Amino acid sequence: MASGQAYLQGVGRWAIWLIGFGVLMTLIATVFLGRQVFSDLEHQRSANSDNVQWTLTQVEVEYLSFLNTLEHLQHITEEVGQPAELGEIRRDFDIFYSRVDTLRSARLFRSLRETPEFSGPLMAVSGFLEDAVPVIDADDGTLSSQSDAILQRGEALRGDVRALSVAGLGYFAQQSDDRRADTARTLAQLATFSGALLLALTAASIYLLFVNREIRRGSESLAQVNQRMNTVLSTSLDAVIVSDKSGDVLAFNPAAEAIFGYRADEVMGRPIGDLIVPKHLRDAHQAGMERMRQGGEMHVVGKGRVQLEAMRANGEIFPVELALQFAKDGDYEIIISFIRDISRRVSDEKELINARDKALAGQKAKDEFLTVMSHEIRTPLNGILGNLSLLKNTRLTKDQKQFARNMEISGEVMLNHVNSVLDVARYESGKLSLEEKALNLSVLLQDISDSQGGHAAQNNNVLRWQWVGDARPWVKADAHRVRQIILNLVGNAIKFTHGGQVTVEIEVTGQSVGPDKPIYEIRVIDTGVGLSEGELETVFEDFQTGDTSLNRTSGGTGLGLGIARRLTRSMGGDIGVESVPGEGSVFWVHLPLAASEPMEKSYTGTTAHDAEVALDLLVVEDNEINRLVIQKMLEQEGHRVTTASDGRSGVELAGAHAFDAVLMDISMPVMDGLTATRRIREGAGLSAEAPIIAVSANVLPDAVEKFHDVGMNAFVSKPIDIANLRKALRIVTSHGVGGFDAETEVAPLEQMRADLGEATFDRLLSEFVDQTDALMGQLKKAAWQHDGQQALKMECHRIAGSAALFGLESLREVLIQTENAIEQSAHDELTLLTHRAKGLWATARKRLPVRS
């Protein structure tokens, strides 16, 4: 736009000069007449010739000046490393353009333009100029990047520009000769010339009006651009503040007024640092302004958005994003500040961080809860379920074997709620392991039918299962996970069906995953209450129960179906449901299962007798009954067993004797199992390299990882089963490295006397009664109020573990609460707990089969 306006102004000046010249010629022609007129005409011809020659030669001069400017500014850019001022290029270009435009449009050169010697070079030069106009009128960045190309094209025109001058000068020299020959005719045409001059003046006047109108239009366009810019600034949501190099405010848009609380007329000419820069940042601001004025390094200007603090008119400090840029306002340098109020965003970020911290705290609390629940619930079940393993090795009647088998299967239901929560934790942590082995689906479904038959009968239901189509029972799968899926679905169907039928159907579909994994569809069909459309959408979500009323007849945590879905998906399958309210439901599971070769009998583990190896073992366990159960199991396998009641004793024994393996409990007084393991591994004792097997009720993945990290070689979870003990001891008999397997085969406690033998059972029970009597005496004397509270707390912990083995769950719970109350010195609560414990023990002691 700037070059276009300069062109119009140049044309206007040329037209004014022509008008003045015409008036002058008219006066000369009037005053001098005759010979003086002829003299003036001769003078005019000479002036025209001089002007023509000057114009033609000046074209080449302006061309060379333009090229020289381009080369000079490029040289400056390369030397300094910063873009040079490009205004000189545009000025020289406009002058060169004006000279060439005179040759293209001036009537004086009309005849010259009709000659091929002149028109060809003129067309080439004009083409270059027209192509260069968009680049010249573009922004500095574009002009700077394209200047080299313009220079190269310009240098290529050197011959054409020279041809213009040569052809023009030659042409007008010839014209001068012709004009001298036509002098007589020129004199005769004086009158005509005067009339033509008058017409030319008239045309020039009209043209000046046109030029004036175009200039006015350009001014209006410029005003519109300014108006648009003002509109943008006034509607911007970001504050825009313009200041000079000294920091005095030159412009203050409405957004700045709203953000900082000043009116624009209040801040004009005042230092920006006194207005919006907090006091603790003003020294740094002043130092930055001084460094900028001295031409030093700029830390903020041109660096994009930076986050700083700003100050409102009322003194409030708040966070902002600031961007500074330099600009030219004529000959003055100005600084434009773009400021965004981010106080709301920073506040939201803080809320998000707080929410994240709370979520992490909640996750930590959940993990701690799962750890405690795993330990506190599984530990007392150890004795119960361990004794069932011993029972299986005794002589039983046919009915007793069936009862033991049913109890073994139903034992999984005892831990169902605990395992449900722990399975969720494993799945969410990505550590849910699958162990594929040969599995007979028919046997598994029959076991489930046997174990759930009593539950179904309580609701007057008929439970049955069947194959649909060809039976292909032998597959490779994780038996525990498949059983858990089907058991959850069957148990759920039984709960919500009364006086009806629950049918399990299994079918090999025609679909498959790959060439060797056909999809098995397992359908659990019931005639129960069914599900509504809304329940169908949420039935597989955690903690969703079909009956939420206070007097509901079906219990449960609402985790069973959610876990079934997780397990199914972890095995590459899918699960779904179809239901009609009041008529029943069909839960279906699709599992891709590879075929397996039939096995004569399931592998039950390597015993010491099978491997013909009798092992020398150390058992470290603080709970006496648990310790004796493990010892009895191992001795029945033919092993030699040494026991220790705490970690420190275990470390001493392991240092003095070379054991084949160490079974280490985790939670113990004096020294815990993790510390004891580290001491054994770091020491130079005889069992420093012996395999160490972790024995714990905590089966969470993070806990099992800790066992591995301290140097343990395998893991057996509580409740303990002889099959799992055999599996862990395989690391010794096979000279390999064991894995950390938290799977546990459960067993009940009811036959403890038969498991341990009459003498052992009576001795343990008598010791338990004596120890509990002594504890009640200590509680009665309020021993927690004296120096022995730590010993009393440990005694409560020990007796609580033994109480669970004898089925005294209520007493165990009260003793755990008592232990916690002693820890917290809650004396009022301890008094109440003492009365409860004494009452529970008095009732329980009467029914315990204690022999005198």
Secondary structure, 3 states (H helix, E strand, C coil): CHHHHHHHHHHHHHHHHHHHHHHHHHHHHHHHHHHHHHHHHHHHHHHHHHHHHHHHHHHHHHHHHHHHHHHHHHHHHHHHCCCCCCHHHHHHHHHHHHHHHHHHHCHHHHHHHCCHHHHHHHHHHHHHHHHHHHHHCCCHHHHHHHHHHHHHHHHHCHHHHHHHHHHHHHHHHHHHHHHHHCHHHHHHCHHHHHHHHHHHHHHHHHHHHHHHHHHHHHHHHHHHHHHHHHHHHHHCCCEEEEEECCCEEEEECHHHHHHHCCCHHHHCCCEHHHHHCCHHHHHHHHHHHHHHHCCCCCCCECCCCEEEEEECCCCCEEEEEEEEEEEEECCEEEEEEEEEECHHHHHHHHHHHHHHHHHHHHHHHHHHHHHHHHHHHHHHHHHHHHHHHHHHCCCCCHHHHHHHHHHHHHHHHHCHHHHHHHHHHHHHCCCCCCCCEEEEHHHHHHHHHHHHHHHHHHCCCEEEEEECCCCCCEEEECHHHHHHHHHHHHHHHHHCCCCCEEEEEEEEEEEECCCCCEEEEEEEEECCCCCCHHHHHHCCCCCCCCCCCCCCCCCCCCCHHHHHHHHHHHCCCEEEEEEECCCEEEEEEEEECEECCCCCCCCCCCCCCCCCCCCEEEEECCCHHHHHHHHHHHHHCCCEEEEECCHHHHHHHHHHCCCCEEEEECCCCCCCHHHHHHHHHHCCCCCCCCCEEEEECCCCHHHHHHHHHCCCCEEEECCCCHHHHHHHHHHHHCCCCCCECCCCCCCCCCCHHHHHCHHHHHHHHHHHHHHHHHHHHHHHCCHHHCCCHHHHHHHHHHHHHHHHHCCCHHHHHHHHHHHHHHHHCCHHHHHHHHHHHHHHHHHHHHHCCCCC
